[in-house]
């Protein structure tokens, strides 16, 4: 079963954005064998550390079971984890991280 993952990236190649400052999330569908780019989603307001903005951003990517960001603050991390969404911090190319998620079997069958 596939899952959707939201990745904070400015260029679609590297994971280089902080969650609260993310201007775009690249959405990927991933399963135990492969991943596929779906679309880009843009939050209405970046650079906010307010829970209402966290909630608005999460609404934008609510179909994603995991989020990968370069960095995330403690407040946002706690808020997102309380919603049952997995968070990963990474600062590598997107394809490298997605392949590692598959190879390490971090993405499990539903």
PEJO-V334131 format. One record per residue. N is the residue number from 0. D_CENTER is the distance of its C-alpha to the mean C-alpha in Angstrom with 2 decimals. Layout:
# PEJO-V334131
n d_center
N D_CENTER
N D_CENTER
This chain:
# PEJO-V334131
n d_center
0 18.30
1 15.08
2 11.66
3 8.87
4 5.34
5 3.13
6 3.62
7 5.79
8 9.11
9 12.65
10 14.25
11 12.21
12 13.52
13 12.24
14 9.30
15 11.39
16 10.21
17 10.47
18 8.41
19 11.81
20 12.86
21 10.14
22 12.29
23 10.06
24 6.82
25 7.72
26 7.65
27 9.06
28 11.40
29 12.23
30 15.30
31 17.58
32 19.01
33 16.92
34 13.89
35 14.23
36 12.72
37 13.02
38 12.62
39 11.48
40 10.98
41 12.40
42 12.54
43 16.23
44 16.46
45 14.74
46 16.25
47 16.82
48 16.87
49 18.34
50 17.32
51 18.19
52 15.66
53 12.91
54 14.22
55 14.42
56 10.83
57 9.92
58 12.71
59 11.26
60 8.28
61 10.56
62 10.94
63 7.61
64 8.50
65 5.55
66 2.31
67 3.57
68 5.84
69 9.55
70 10.88
71 10.81
72 14.16
73 15.91
74 16.30
75 12.74
76 11.95
77 14.97
78 14.30
79 10.95
80 12.50
81 15.54
82 13.86
83 13.24
84 9.46
85 8.57
86 6.99
87 7.55
88 9.09
89 10.30
90 12.40
91 13.35
92 13.38
93 10.59
94 13.33
95 14.53
96 11.46
97 11.11
98 14.90
99 14.93
100 12.79
101 15.43
102 18.36
103 17.84
104 17.50
105 14.42
106 13.67
107 16.71
108 18.78
109 18.57
